[in-house]
Amino acid sequence: MNATNSDIGELTVDVGNDYPEIRAEVAKLCANFPGEYWRELETQPVESSYPTAFIQALTEAGYLGALIPEEYGGSGLPLRGGAVILETINACGGSAAAGHAQMYTMGTVLRHGSQAQKEKFLPQIASGELRLQAFGVTEPTSGSDTTQIKTRADRTDDGYIINGQKVWTSRALHSDLMLLLARTTPLDQVEKRHHGISTFLIDLNEARKNGCTIRPIDAMINHNTTEVFFEDVPIPAEALIGEEGKGFRYILDGMNAERCLTASEAIGNGRYFIEKASAYASERVVFGKPIGENQGIQFPIAQAHAQLEAADLMVRKATAMFEAGLPCGAEANMGRLLSSEAAWACAEACFTTHGGFAFAKEYDIERKWREARLSRIAPISPNLMLSFIGQHVLGMPKSY
């Protein structure tokens, strides 16, 4: 008996090949951007290494606007639909991270923005007229402790003046808009450290004309990341999302979606590695037999596959709970943690299976291997996820 669904309370989580049409169409689109495309980008200067053609194709096909409601020009898919898109891109050998931020940053505007903000920005984001790919949160001195950010937004008669610095702000050079987190009340003047932080949707094109500087960071992986400097940058009052001082809560509200979406990317990477490793182990003949006959090769691949399937189920559970409006912080964090570790196990098994050829760029293994390593540290540290589980799920004392 082959079970296709499992019940989680009143939820039903499809454990089969869900959204087959979307998977097939995304795979077809990705076929136009093979490994050669991604390898060529890595040979370019960091300023010109963004996969512009790929992102344009995704936008024109409606995939980057998939989670935007139909009333604003999007496809109105649930979170799971977006997760499938990102998973498929990575499973096909591409890099969904080049466009994934648009899926979860727009959620802050959708859930907490004014009606005027939603009507103005969401249709333009859905059509690709405006790009919302930059998420300005992390700072050099605060790291994962977002409550300690020093970027300030000081009130003026007609808006705010921004001063500060952000780092690891990926895709800022390829975005028209940025979701920015800044302090509007000093830390020593608030009752709780997460109070007094506000969220803004700023026009990067205007900001760069008025004191904002963006510098690319040349990193191990082609992630188009930057550091952003704000020096007396004026922004209008209508750039504020929701209520002043409550921005930290707005960002947290979108973190579960981010966890689910980036976890799905890790699942996609894992599937890429398992397919490559299994095929190579079956075809590569050494000492007169396929190397896949050797348990030292076969068993790590099988073990990694089992880990990946288990992680996938947790990610599916988290997305189902998110869509049902249920608290899913535990599931989203566990799904993100398990998927990144499973993807790394798949990467290691694939790398070992290919031996010396894994180092050859033409095989694309080392490129995807670097992606898998990144998922174990960004966009969230595994220590933060473990501390969440320890404190909020297991009831142990707060660890940080």
Helices and strands as residue ranges (DSSP letters): E 5-8, E 11-14, H 20-30, H 35-42, G 46-48, H 52-60, G 70-72, H 79-91, G 96-98, H 101-112, H 115-127, E 132-136, G 146-148, E 152-155, E 159-167, G 172-174, E 177-183, G 187-189, E 197-203, H 204-207, E 212-216, E 226-236, G 237-239, E 240-241, H 247-283, E 285-286, E 289-290, G 291-293, H 295-323, H 329-354, G 355-359, G 361-363, H 365-374, H 382-388, I 389-393
